[in-house]
Amino acid sequence: MLHWEKQMKAKGHKAVMVSTQVDETAQHFYRKIGYKDCGCLVLDIPELEQPMEMFLIKKI
C-alpha cells in the first residue's frame, strides 16, 4: 500500500480511495493504516443484492 500511495502522490494526487464490502475484513486493515470511512453503496434490487460496499479515503 505504501508503494502505491507514494506512486499516486508522485503523480500529483492529494488523496487515495479504496473500497471493500462490509462483510470483508479489509476495512479493518485500511483503518489501521490511516484510511477513514467516507461513504457506501447499497445495491438492494431483488436478485442483485450484495453486501454494502464501503469507501475509505486517505490524504497523502
Backbone atoms as SQL, in Angstrom:
CREATE TABLE atoms (id INTEGER PRIMARY KEY, chain TEXT, resi INTEGER, resn TEXT, atom TEXT, x REAL, y REAL, z REAL);
INSERT INTO atoms VALUES
  (1, 'A', 1, 'MET', 'N', 0.821, -1.186, 0.000),
  (2, 'A', 1, 'MET', 'CA', 0.000, 0.000, 0.000),
  (3, 'A', 1, 'MET', 'C', 0.866, 1.252, 0.000),
  (4, 'A', 2, 'LEU', 'N', 1.930, 1.241, 0.787),
  (5, 'A', 2, 'LEU', 'CA', 2.786, 2.426, 0.839),
  (6, 'A', 2, 'LEU', 'C', 3.402, 2.725, -0.523),
  (7, 'A', 3, 'HIS', 'N', 3.806, 1.690, -1.232),
  (8, 'A', 3, 'HIS', 'CA', 4.376, 1.879, -2.565),
  (9, 'A', 3, 'HIS', 'C', 3.343, 2.531, -3.489),
  (10, 'A', 4, 'TRP', 'N', 2.122, 2.016, -3.479),
  (11, 'A', 4, 'TRP', 'CA', 1.045, 2.562, -4.318),
  (12, 'A', 4, 'TRP', 'C', 0.727, 3.999, -3.922),
  (13, 'A', 5, 'GLU', 'N', 0.648, 4.265, -2.619),
  (14, 'A', 5, 'GLU', 'CA', 0.365, 5.623, -2.154),
  (15, 'A', 5, 'GLU', 'C', 1.460, 6.594, -2.611),
  (16, 'A', 6, 'LYS', 'N', 2.718, 6.170, -2.533),
  (17, 'A', 6, 'LYS', 'CA', 3.823, 7.022, -2.997),
  (18, 'A', 6, 'LYS', 'C', 3.729, 7.288, -4.496),
  (19, 'A', 7, 'GLN', 'N', 3.344, 6.269, -5.261),
  (20, 'A', 7, 'GLN', 'CA', 3.170, 6.446, -6.704),
  (21, 'A', 7, 'GLN', 'C', 2.072, 7.466, -6.992),
  (22, 'A', 8, 'MET', 'N', 0.969, 7.371, -6.285),
  (23, 'A', 8, 'MET', 'CA', -0.147, 8.293, -6.507),
  (24, 'A', 8, 'MET', 'C', 0.238, 9.716, -6.119),
  (25, 'A', 9, 'LYS', 'N', 0.975, 9.859, -5.029),
  (26, 'A', 9, 'LYS', 'CA', 1.434, 11.186, -4.598),
  (27, 'A', 9, 'LYS', 'C', 2.376, 11.777, -5.643),
  (28, 'A', 10, 'ALA', 'N', 3.283, 10.949, -6.181),
  (29, 'A', 10, 'ALA', 'CA', 4.219, 11.415, -7.202),
  (30, 'A', 10, 'ALA', 'C', 3.498, 11.883, -8.463),
  (31, 'A', 11, 'LYS', 'N', 2.320, 11.333, -8.708),
  (32, 'A', 11, 'LYS', 'CA', 1.523, 11.731, -9.873),
  (33, 'A', 11, 'LYS', 'C', 0.695, 12.985, -9.595),
  (34, 'A', 12, 'GLY', 'N', 0.782, 13.494, -8.371),
  (35, 'A', 12, 'GLY', 'CA', 0.094, 14.721, -8.040),
  (36, 'A', 12, 'GLY', 'C', -1.232, 14.572, -7.320),
  (37, 'A', 13, 'HIS', 'N', -1.590, 13.351, -6.977),
  (38, 'A', 13, 'HIS', 'CA', -2.857, 13.139, -6.264),
  (39, 'A', 13, 'HIS', 'C', -2.724, 13.578, -4.813),
  (40, 'A', 14, 'LYS', 'N', -3.780, 14.122, -4.273),
  (41, 'A', 14, 'LYS', 'CA', -3.783, 14.597, -2.891),
  (42, 'A', 14, 'LYS', 'C', -4.374, 13.576, -1.928),
  (43, 'A', 15, 'ALA', 'N', -5.137, 12.621, -2.468),
  (44, 'A', 15, 'ALA', 'CA', -5.788, 11.599, -1.644),
  (45, 'A', 15, 'ALA', 'C', -5.980, 10.343, -2.480),
  (46, 'A', 16, 'VAL', 'N', -6.147, 9.222, -1.788),
  (47, 'A', 16, 'VAL', 'CA', -6.462, 7.953, -2.445),
  (48, 'A', 16, 'VAL', 'C', -7.701, 7.364, -1.795),
  (49, 'A', 17, 'MET', 'N', -8.434, 6.587, -2.574),
  (50, 'A', 17, 'MET', 'CA', -9.672, 5.991, -2.093),
  (51, 'A', 17, 'MET', 'C', -9.664, 4.502, -2.417),
  (52, 'A', 18, 'VAL', 'N', -10.161, 3.701, -1.483),
  (53, 'A', 18, 'VAL', 'CA', -10.296, 2.260, -1.674),
  (54, 'A', 18, 'VAL', 'C', -11.713, 1.862, -1.309),
  (55, 'A', 19, 'SER', 'N', -12.085, 0.652, -1.666),
  (56, 'A', 19, 'SER', 'CA', -13.400, 0.153, -1.266),
  (57, 'A', 19, 'SER', 'C', -13.305, -1.315, -0.916),
  (58, 'A', 20, 'THR', 'N', -14.248, -1.755, -0.105),
  (59, 'A', 20, 'THR', 'CA', -14.361, -3.151, 0.293),
  (60, 'A', 20, 'THR', 'C', -15.802, -3.392, 0.724),
  (61, 'A', 21, 'GLN', 'N', -16.234, -4.623, 0.684),
  (62, 'A', 21, 'GLN', 'CA', -17.579, -4.922, 1.161),
  (63, 'A', 21, 'GLN', 'C', -17.553, -5.015, 2.681),
  (64, 'A', 22, 'VAL', 'N', -18.676, -4.678, 3.301),
  (65, 'A', 22, 'VAL', 'CA', -18.715, -4.631, 4.768),
  (66, 'A', 22, 'VAL', 'C', -18.522, -6.000, 5.405),
  (67, 'A', 23, 'ASP', 'N', -18.725, -7.062, 4.655),
  (68, 'A', 23, 'ASP', 'CA', -18.538, -8.396, 5.225),
  (69, 'A', 23, 'ASP', 'C', -17.107, -8.914, 5.040),
  (70, 'A', 24, 'GLU', 'N', -16.214, -8.063, 4.542),
  (71, 'A', 24, 'GLU', 'CA', -14.815, -8.433, 4.372),
  (72, 'A', 24, 'GLU', 'C', -13.968, -7.774, 5.460),
  (73, 'A', 25, 'THR', 'N', -12.859, -8.380, 5.804),
  (74, 'A', 25, 'THR', 'CA', -12.030, -7.856, 6.901),
  (75, 'A', 25, 'THR', 'C', -11.066, -6.757, 6.449),
  (76, 'A', 26, 'ALA', 'N', -10.971, -6.493, 5.164),
  (77, 'A', 26, 'ALA', 'CA', -10.036, -5.475, 4.666),
  (78, 'A', 26, 'ALA', 'C', -10.287, -4.107, 5.285),
  (79, 'A', 27, 'GLN', 'N', -11.541, -3.810, 5.631),
  (80, 'A', 27, 'GLN', 'CA', -11.850, -2.497, 6.202),
  (81, 'A', 27, 'GLN', 'C', -11.028, -2.223, 7.453),
  (82, 'A', 28, 'HIS', 'N', -10.778, -3.232, 8.246),
  (83, 'A', 28, 'HIS', 'CA', -10.004, -3.062, 9.479),
  (84, 'A', 28, 'HIS', 'C', -8.540, -2.752, 9.157),
  (85, 'A', 29, 'PHE', 'N', -8.001, -3.416, 8.149),
  (86, 'A', 29, 'PHE', 'CA', -6.636, -3.144, 7.693),
  (87, 'A', 29, 'PHE', 'C', -6.515, -1.702, 7.222),
  (88, 'A', 30, 'TYR', 'N', -7.443, -1.271, 6.371),
  (89, 'A', 30, 'TYR', 'CA', -7.387, 0.090, 5.837),
  (90, 'A', 30, 'TYR', 'C', -7.447, 1.136, 6.950),
  (91, 'A', 31, 'ARG', 'N', -8.298, 0.928, 7.925),
  (92, 'A', 31, 'ARG', 'CA', -8.387, 1.884, 9.039),
  (93, 'A', 31, 'ARG', 'C', -7.079, 1.932, 9.819),
  (94, 'A', 32, 'LYS', 'N', -6.446, 0.783, 10.018),
  (95, 'A', 32, 'LYS', 'CA', -5.184, 0.739, 10.770),
  (96, 'A', 32, 'LYS', 'C', -4.085, 1.533, 10.084),
  (97, 'A', 33, 'ILE', 'N', -4.150, 1.658, 8.757),
  (98, 'A', 33, 'ILE', 'CA', -3.092, 2.390, 8.051),
  (99, 'A', 33, 'ILE', 'C', -3.535, 3.800, 7.656),
  (100, 'A', 34, 'GLY', 'N', -4.581, 4.298, 8.324),
  (101, 'A', 34, 'GLY', 'CA', -4.921, 5.703, 8.191),
  (102, 'A', 34, 'GLY', 'C', -6.097, 6.074, 7.310),
  (103, 'A', 35, 'TYR', 'N', -6.796, 5.097, 6.764),
  (104, 'A', 35, 'TYR', 'CA', -7.951, 5.411, 5.924),
  (105, 'A', 35, 'TYR', 'C', -9.177, 5.688, 6.796),
  (106, 'A', 36, 'LYS', 'N', -10.042, 6.585, 6.308),
  (107, 'A', 36, 'LYS', 'CA', -11.260, 6.971, 7.031),
  (108, 'A', 36, 'LYS', 'C', -12.475, 6.611, 6.186),
  (109, 'A', 37, 'ASP', 'N', -13.521, 6.147, 6.848),
  (110, 'A', 37, 'ASP', 'CA', -14.778, 5.852, 6.145),
  (111, 'A', 37, 'ASP', 'C', -15.297, 7.133, 5.502),
  (112, 'A', 38, 'CYS', 'N', -15.779, 7.024, 4.268),
  (113, 'A', 38, 'CYS', 'CA', -16.280, 8.235, 3.609),
  (114, 'A', 38, 'CYS', 'C', -17.556, 8.004, 2.796),
  (115, 'A', 39, 'GLY', 'N', -18.115, 6.819, 2.829),
  (116, 'A', 39, 'GLY', 'CA', -19.365, 6.601, 2.105),
  (117, 'A', 39, 'GLY', 'C', -19.620, 5.129, 1.859),
  (118, 'A', 40, 'CYS', 'N', -20.771, 4.876, 1.253),
  (119, 'A', 40, 'CYS', 'CA', -21.131, 3.493, 0.963),
  (120, 'A', 40, 'CYS', 'C', -22.091, 3.437, -0.219),
  (121, 'A', 41, 'LEU', 'N', -22.240, 2.248, -0.746),
  (122, 'A', 41, 'LEU', 'CA', -23.139, 1.988, -1.853),
  (123, 'A', 41, 'LEU', 'C', -23.965, 0.772, -1.489),
  (124, 'A', 42, 'VAL', 'N', -25.279, 0.909, -1.587),
  (125, 'A', 42, 'VAL', 'CA', -26.170, -0.199, -1.280),
  (126, 'A', 42, 'VAL', 'C', -26.875, -0.617, -2.558),
  (127, 'A', 43, 'LEU', 'N', -26.736, -1.881, -2.896),
  (128, 'A', 43, 'LEU', 'CA', -27.437, -2.439, -4.050),
  (129, 'A', 43, 'LEU', 'C', -28.458, -3.429, -3.511),
  (130, 'A', 44, 'ASP', 'N', -29.712, -2.985, -3.453),
  (131, 'A', 44, 'ASP', 'CA', -30.748, -3.831, -2.851),
  (132, 'A', 44, 'ASP', 'C', -31.866, -4.182, -3.831),
  (133, 'A', 45, 'ILE', 'N', -31.540, -4.243, -5.101),
  (134, 'A', 45, 'ILE', 'CA', -32.512, -4.648, -6.114),
  (135, 'A', 45, 'ILE', 'C', -32.691, -6.163, -6.011),
  (136, 'A', 46, 'PRO', 'N', -33.934, -6.627, -5.934),
  (137, 'A', 46, 'PRO', 'CA', -34.158, -8.077, -5.834),
  (138, 'A', 46, 'PRO', 'C', -33.357, -8.847, -6.900),
  (139, 'A', 47, 'GLU', 'N', -32.750, -9.912, -6.464),
  (140, 'A', 47, 'GLU', 'CA', -31.909, -10.808, -7.263),
  (141, 'A', 47, 'GLU', 'C', -30.532, -10.219, -7.591),
  (142, 'A', 48, 'LEU', 'N', -30.264, -8.974, -7.228),
  (143, 'A', 48, 'LEU', 'CA', -28.952, -8.358, -7.452),
  (144, 'A', 48, 'LEU', 'C', -28.322, -7.899, -6.142),
  (145, 'A', 49, 'GLU', 'N', -28.929, -8.238, -4.999),
  (146, 'A', 49, 'GLU', 'CA', -28.443, -7.780, -3.709),
  (147, 'A', 49, 'GLU', 'C', -26.996, -8.213, -3.482),
  (148, 'A', 50, 'GLN', 'N', -26.263, -7.341, -2.843),
  (149, 'A', 50, 'GLN', 'CA', -24.888, -7.623, -2.447),
  (150, 'A', 50, 'GLN', 'C', -24.657, -6.963, -1.095),
  (151, 'A', 51, 'PRO', 'N', -23.635, -7.428, -0.368),
  (152, 'A', 51, 'PRO', 'CA', -23.300, -6.703, 0.861),
  (153, 'A', 51, 'PRO', 'C', -22.943, -5.256, 0.515),
  (154, 'A', 52, 'MET', 'N', -23.165, -4.358, 1.450),
  (155, 'A', 52, 'MET', 'CA', -22.874, -2.946, 1.226),
  (156, 'A', 52, 'MET', 'C', -21.393, -2.754, 0.882),
  (157, 'A', 53, 'GLU', 'N', -21.124, -1.930, -0.120),
  (158, 'A', 53, 'GLU', 'CA', -19.754, -1.567, -0.500),
  (159, 'A', 53, 'GLU', 'C', -19.405, -0.284, 0.243),
  (160, 'A', 54, 'MET', 'N', -18.321, -0.309, 0.987),
  (161, 'A', 54, 'MET', 'CA', -17.921, 0.869, 1.729),
  (162, 'A', 54, 'MET', 'C', -16.670, 1.470, 1.116),
  (163, 'A', 55, 'PHE', 'N', -16.558, 2.791, 1.190),
  (164, 'A', 55, 'PHE', 'CA', -15.433, 3.522, 0.624),
  (165, 'A', 55, 'PHE', 'C', -14.645, 4.167, 1.745),
  (166, 'A', 56, 'LEU', 'N', -13.341, 4.144, 1.613),
  (167, 'A', 56, 'LEU', 'CA', -12.446, 4.745, 2.600),
  (168, 'A', 56, 'LEU', 'C', -11.458, 5.636, 1.859),
  (169, 'A', 57, 'ILE', 'N', -11.051, 6.727, 2.506),
  (170, 'A', 57, 'ILE', 'CA', -10.172, 7.707, 1.857),
  (171, 'A', 57, 'ILE', 'C', -9.004, 8.048, 2.789),
  (172, 'A', 58, 'LYS', 'N', -7.885, 8.422, 2.169),
  (173, 'A', 58, 'LYS', 'CA', -6.699, 8.820, 2.941),
  (174, 'A', 58, 'LYS', 'C', -6.013, 9.967, 2.214),
  (175, 'A', 59, 'LYS', 'N', -5.707, 11.018, 2.942),
  (176, 'A', 59, 'LYS', 'CA', -4.916, 12.116, 2.386),
  (177, 'A', 59, 'LYS', 'C', -3.466, 11.653, 2.305),
  (178, 'A', 60, 'ILE', 'N', -2.829, 11.942, 1.167),
  (179, 'A', 60, 'ILE', 'CA', -1.431, 11.519, 1.014),
  (180, 'A', 60, 'ILE', 'C', -0.532, 12.716, 0.792);
